[in-house]
Every structure is written in C-alpha cells, then in structure tokens.
Amino acid sequence: LLGLDGPKGKGLDLSDDWAYQIVKQVGNYGEAYERNVGKDSPLGLDRGLNALWNEGGLQYAPPMR
C-alpha cells in the first residue's frame, strides 16, 4: 500500500503509492469519522459499533500478507 514493493496501481492507471496518498491527504477511517460525524464535528456522535473491536466496536482489520 505504500508503493515500495513494485507496481500496484499501474493496471488502474494510478501511481504506485495511491493508497498512501489517500491516507496522507484524507486520513484513516477513525480520523475521517471523528472529523465528519464524531466528537470533532458539530454532530458529536460516539463511534459506538464503528469503533475498533478492542474498544467495543465491530471494526477489525485482518493482517495483510
């Protein structure tokens, strides 16, 4: 995802570090959630089930291999 280990975006006409650029410019899921609907927004919603699994939510990302 960082674009360091070979061409990953070529087939989609994207740069090899396309995923890195998205996270760098937009933020990860937690940052985007907090900014748009979470505590840092006018809505001020708790993450609830959108929280990570170790914080009582359902979000779980299996390791990439």
Secondary structure, 3 states (H helix, E strand, C coil): CCCCCCCCCHHHCCCCCHHHHHHHHHCCHHHHHHHHCCCCCCCCCCCHHHCEHHHCCCECCCCCC
